[in-house]
């Protein structure tokens, strides 16, 4: 019985290690994507026209 418990414990340890690796990889992926979104968003804000430029000019000033 002790051998069966040890085998079960080792299998459980491998399962938890796999889960931990998956969570760590997922966390890295999410952080990477969030960083890209923040970078894209800030560069889009920097290059977008200001609100005042979006207003229509009077016809005589076109």
Legacy VTK file of the C-alpha trace (Angstrom):
# vtk DataFile Version 3.0
C-alpha trace
ASCII
DATASET POLYDATA
POINTS 62 float
0.000 0.000 0.000
2.854 2.384 0.755
4.227 1.875 -2.765
0.798 2.658 -4.257
0.572 5.815 -2.139
4.034 6.894 -3.266
3.138 6.321 -6.925
-0.121 8.249 -6.486
1.762 11.074 -4.754
4.333 11.239 -7.570
1.577 11.320 -10.193
-0.188 14.064 -8.279
3.074 16.015 -7.994
3.584 15.766 -11.775
0.003 16.916 -12.354
0.467 19.938 -10.086
3.795 20.749 -11.746
2.117 20.641 -15.158
-0.666 22.895 -13.906
1.868 25.301 -12.423
3.830 25.416 -15.681
0.621 26.082 -17.605
-0.368 28.896 -15.231
3.104 30.466 -15.390
3.136 30.325 -19.204
-0.393 31.742 -19.362
0.587 34.553 -17.008
3.600 35.424 -19.187
1.406 35.396 -22.298
-1.221 37.635 -20.706
1.406 40.087 -19.436
3.026 40.169 -22.878
-0.305 40.831 -24.589
-1.249 43.477 -22.023
2.096 45.175 -22.596
1.542 45.152 -26.352
-1.962 46.581 -25.945
-0.680 49.358 -23.686
2.131 50.135 -26.136
-0.251 50.125 -29.109
-2.795 52.212 -27.235
-0.254 54.837 -26.160
1.234 55.087 -29.657
-2.272 55.370 -31.123
-3.103 58.152 -28.675
0.126 59.974 -29.518
-0.539 59.821 -33.256
-4.272 60.540 -33.179
-5.514 64.039 -33.933
-6.670 66.110 -31.023
-10.374 66.741 -30.557
-10.023 70.336 -31.699
-8.658 69.132 -35.051
-11.694 66.930 -35.527
-14.135 69.833 -35.465
-15.369 71.086 -38.800
-13.903 74.370 -39.960
-16.303 77.063 -41.160
-16.846 76.953 -44.932
-14.936 80.172 -45.527
-11.827 78.787 -43.817
-11.521 75.517 -45.739
LINES 1 63
62 0 1 2 3 4 5 6 7 8 9 10 11 12 13 14 15 16 17 18 19 20 21 22 23 24 25 26 27 28 29 30 31 32 33 34 35 36 37 38 39 40 41 42 43 44 45 46 47 48 49 50 51 52 53 54 55 56 57 58 59 60 61
